[in-house]
Amino acid sequence: MDSMRSKLDALSGRGQEWGPLRIGGEFEIAPQLLSEPLVPLNVLPGAGYYATGRAALTDILVAVQCSRPGDTVLVPDYVCASVYQAVVGAGLSPVQYQVASDLSVDVDALVSLAREHRGSVVAVLLVDYFGLSDCDLWAAEFKYECPCVPVIRDSVQALFEMDRRGADDFRFSSLRKWLPTPDGAPIVVGDGSVLRPTEAEGDFVAEKLLGNIERHWTRHVAPG
C-alpha cells in the first residue's frame, strides 16, 4: 500500500498530502431507468464478454495454459488485488516485477526476469495505467526478446485502446468502470479467435446492480 501511495503521490504532485483523493470508482444507477427496455451493449463486435475483468483474466490464463506449460505469471507490483485473485484462481502463482514511480516498465529488466523463470512463465501482464502507458511499445519490445511468452494487456483503465491491434496476445477491459452498467468485460484475442465464458458467474450481476442502485439512493434520495 505504501508503494502504491508513493507512486500516486508522484503522479499527482500531492507529496505527503493525501486526504480525500480518489482514483477509479463506478457509476451509480438510478432505479427509474430500469423501467425502460434494456439495450444490449456491443461495444466491440467480435469480442468475448464476461461479467468482470477478474473472470476475463482468469479465463485468459486458463486458455494460455492449454498451449503453454508453466505455473507462474509475471505481474506488476502496482496492481489491484483482483488481478492476484485471477492468477490464483487459474491455478498459477504471481511473480512481481517492479513498476517505476512514473508507472513505466523497464522492459530489459522484465525480459531478464522472464529468462530467469524460463520454463515456468505462462504469461506476462502489462497494465495500461490510466490510459497513459506505453503498453504498445512495451509489448513490442518484450515480444521481440521473448516471442513465445504470451503478453496480456490489462486495459481496464483504457477502454478506447481495446479496438487497436498491438503486439499483445490478449487484451481485456471492464465496461462498468466507464459506463452505467453493472457488468461487462470484453476480451480481444490477437489471433482473432473469441473467448467466451463457459459458465454463469453466480449472483455477481444482481449484487452489483443492487449495489449501484444503493449508491444512487445514498447520494440522492436518503439525504433529502
Secondary structure as a PSIPRED ss2 file (coil, helix, strand):
# PSIPRED VFORMAT (PSIPRED V4.0)

   1 M C   1.000  0.000  0.000
   2 D H   0.000  1.000  0.000
   3 S H   0.000  1.000  0.000
   4 M H   0.000  1.000  0.000
   5 R H   0.000  1.000  0.000
   6 S H   0.000  1.000  0.000
   7 K H   0.000  1.000  0.000
   8 L H   0.000  1.000  0.000
   9 D H   0.000  1.000  0.000
  10 A H   0.000  1.000  0.000
  11 L H   0.000  1.000  0.000
  12 S H   0.000  1.000  0.000
  13 G C   1.000  0.000  0.000
  14 R C   1.000  0.000  0.000
  15 G C   1.000  0.000  0.000
  16 Q C   1.000  0.000  0.000
  17 E C   1.000  0.000  0.000
  18 W C   1.000  0.000  0.000
  19 G C   1.000  0.000  0.000
  20 P C   1.000  0.000  0.000
  21 L C   1.000  0.000  0.000
  22 R C   1.000  0.000  0.000
  23 I C   1.000  0.000  0.000
  24 G C   1.000  0.000  0.000
  25 G C   1.000  0.000  0.000
  26 E C   1.000  0.000  0.000
  27 F C   1.000  0.000  0.000
  28 E C   1.000  0.000  0.000
  29 I C   1.000  0.000  0.000
  30 A C   1.000  0.000  0.000
  31 P H   0.000  1.000  0.000
  32 Q H   0.000  1.000  0.000
  33 L H   0.000  1.000  0.000
  34 L H   0.000  1.000  0.000
  35 S H   0.000  1.000  0.000
  36 E C   1.000  0.000  0.000
  37 P C   1.000  0.000  0.000
  38 L C   1.000  0.000  0.000
  39 V C   1.000  0.000  0.000
  40 P C   1.000  0.000  0.000
  41 L C   1.000  0.000  0.000
  42 N C   1.000  0.000  0.000
  43 V C   1.000  0.000  0.000
  44 L C   1.000  0.000  0.000
  45 P C   1.000  0.000  0.000
  46 G C   1.000  0.000  0.000
  47 A C   1.000  0.000  0.000
  48 G E   0.000  0.000  1.000
  49 Y E   0.000  0.000  1.000
  50 Y E   0.000  0.000  1.000
  51 A C   1.000  0.000  0.000
  52 T C   1.000  0.000  0.000
  53 G H   0.000  1.000  0.000
  54 R H   0.000  1.000  0.000
  55 A H   0.000  1.000  0.000
  56 A H   0.000  1.000  0.000
  57 L H   0.000  1.000  0.000
  58 T H   0.000  1.000  0.000
  59 D H   0.000  1.000  0.000
  60 I H   0.000  1.000  0.000
  61 L H   0.000  1.000  0.000
  62 V H   0.000  1.000  0.000
  63 A H   0.000  1.000  0.000
  64 V H   0.000  1.000  0.000
  65 Q H   0.000  1.000  0.000
  66 C C   1.000  0.000  0.000
  67 S C   1.000  0.000  0.000
  68 R C   1.000  0.000  0.000
  69 P C   1.000  0.000  0.000
  70 G C   1.000  0.000  0.000
  71 D C   1.000  0.000  0.000
  72 T E   0.000  0.000  1.000
  73 V E   0.000  0.000  1.000
  74 L E   0.000  0.000  1.000
  75 V E   0.000  0.000  1.000
  76 P E   0.000  0.000  1.000
  77 D C   1.000  0.000  0.000
  78 Y C   1.000  0.000  0.000
  79 V C   1.000  0.000  0.000
  80 C C   1.000  0.000  0.000
  81 A H   0.000  1.000  0.000
  82 S H   0.000  1.000  0.000
  83 V H   0.000  1.000  0.000
  84 Y H   0.000  1.000  0.000
  85 Q H   0.000  1.000  0.000
  86 A H   0.000  1.000  0.000
  87 V H   0.000  1.000  0.000
  88 V H   0.000  1.000  0.000
  89 G H   0.000  1.000  0.000
  90 A C   1.000  0.000  0.000
  91 G C   1.000  0.000  0.000
  92 L C   1.000  0.000  0.000
  93 S E   0.000  0.000  1.000
  94 P E   0.000  0.000  1.000
  95 V E   0.000  0.000  1.000
  96 Q E   0.000  0.000  1.000
  97 Y E   0.000  0.000  1.000
  98 Q C   1.000  0.000  0.000
  99 V E   0.000  0.000  1.000
 100 A C   1.000  0.000  0.000
 101 S C   1.000  0.000  0.000
 102 D C   1.000  0.000  0.000
 103 L C   1.000  0.000  0.000
 104 S C   1.000  0.000  0.000
 105 V E   0.000  0.000  1.000
 106 D C   1.000  0.000  0.000
 107 V H   0.000  1.000  0.000
 108 D H   0.000  1.000  0.000
 109 A H   0.000  1.000  0.000
 110 L H   0.000  1.000  0.000
 111 V H   0.000  1.000  0.000
 112 S H   0.000  1.000  0.000
 113 L H   0.000  1.000  0.000
 114 A H   0.000  1.000  0.000
 115 R H   0.000  1.000  0.000
 116 E H   0.000  1.000  0.000
 117 H C   1.000  0.000  0.000
 118 R C   1.000  0.000  0.000
 119 G C   1.000  0.000  0.000
 120 S C   1.000  0.000  0.000
 121 V E   0.000  0.000  1.000
 122 V E   0.000  0.000  1.000
 123 A E   0.000  0.000  1.000
 124 V E   0.000  0.000  1.000
 125 L E   0.000  0.000  1.000
 126 L E   0.000  0.000  1.000
 127 V E   0.000  0.000  1.000
 128 D C   1.000  0.000  0.000
 129 Y H   0.000  1.000  0.000
 130 F H   0.000  1.000  0.000
 131 G H   0.000  1.000  0.000
 132 L C   1.000  0.000  0.000
 133 S C   1.000  0.000  0.000
 134 D C   1.000  0.000  0.000
 135 C H   0.000  1.000  0.000
 136 D H   0.000  1.000  0.000
 137 L H   0.000  1.000  0.000
 138 W H   0.000  1.000  0.000
 139 A H   0.000  1.000  0.000
 140 A H   0.000  1.000  0.000
 141 E H   0.000  1.000  0.000
 142 F H   0.000  1.000  0.000
 143 K H   0.000  1.000  0.000
 144 Y H   0.000  1.000  0.000
 145 E H   0.000  1.000  0.000
 146 C C   1.000  0.000  0.000
 147 P C   1.000  0.000  0.000
 148 C C   1.000  0.000  0.000
 149 V C   1.000  0.000  0.000
 150 P C   1.000  0.000  0.000
 151 V E   0.000  0.000  1.000
 152 I E   0.000  0.000  1.000
 153 R E   0.000  0.000  1.000
 154 D E   0.000  0.000  1.000
 155 S C   1.000  0.000  0.000
 156 V C   1.000  0.000  0.000
 157 Q C   1.000  0.000  0.000
 158 A C   1.000  0.000  0.000
 159 L H   0.000  1.000  0.000
 160 F H   0.000  1.000  0.000
 161 E H   0.000  1.000  0.000
 162 M C   1.000  0.000  0.000
 163 D C   1.000  0.000  0.000
 164 R C   1.000  0.000  0.000
 165 R C   1.000  0.000  0.000
 166 G C   1.000  0.000  0.000
 167 A C   1.000  0.000  0.000
 168 D C   1.000  0.000  0.000
 169 D C   1.000  0.000  0.000
 170 F E   0.000  0.000  1.000
 171 R E   0.000  0.000  1.000
 172 F E   0.000  0.000  1.000
 173 S C   1.000  0.000  0.000
 174 S C   1.000  0.000  0.000
 175 L H   0.000  1.000  0.000
 176 R H   0.000  1.000  0.000
 177 K H   0.000  1.000  0.000
 178 W C   1.000  0.000  0.000
 179 L C   1.000  0.000  0.000
 180 P C   1.000  0.000  0.000
 181 T C   1.000  0.000  0.000
 182 P C   1.000  0.000  0.000
 183 D C   1.000  0.000  0.000
 184 G C   1.000  0.000  0.000
 185 A E   0.000  0.000  1.000
 186 P E   0.000  0.000  1.000
 187 I E   0.000  0.000  1.000
 188 V E   0.000  0.000  1.000
 189 V E   0.000  0.000  1.000
 190 G C   1.000  0.000  0.000
 191 D C   1.000  0.000  0.000
 192 G C   1.000  0.000  0.000
 193 S C   1.000  0.000  0.000
 194 V C   1.000  0.000  0.000
 195 L C   1.000  0.000  0.000
 196 R C   1.000  0.000  0.000
 197 P C   1.000  0.000  0.000
 198 T C   1.000  0.000  0.000
 199 E C   1.000  0.000  0.000
 200 A C   1.000  0.000  0.000
 201 E C   1.000  0.000  0.000
 202 G C   1.000  0.000  0.000
 203 D C   1.000  0.000  0.000
 204 F H   0.000  1.000  0.000
 205 V H   0.000  1.000  0.000
 206 A H   0.000  1.000  0.000
 207 E H   0.000  1.000  0.000
 208 K H   0.000  1.000  0.000
 209 L H   0.000  1.000  0.000
 210 L H   0.000  1.000  0.000
 211 G H   0.000  1.000  0.000
 212 N H   0.000  1.000  0.000
 213 I H   0.000  1.000  0.000
 214 E H   0.000  1.000  0.000
 215 R H   0.000  1.000  0.000
 216 H H   0.000  1.000  0.000
 217 W H   0.000  1.000  0.000
 218 T H   0.000  1.000  0.000
 219 R H   0.000  1.000  0.000
 220 H H   0.000  1.000  0.000
 221 V H   0.000  1.000  0.000
 222 A C   1.000  0.000  0.000
 223 P C   1.000  0.000  0.000
 224 G C   1.000  0.000  0.000
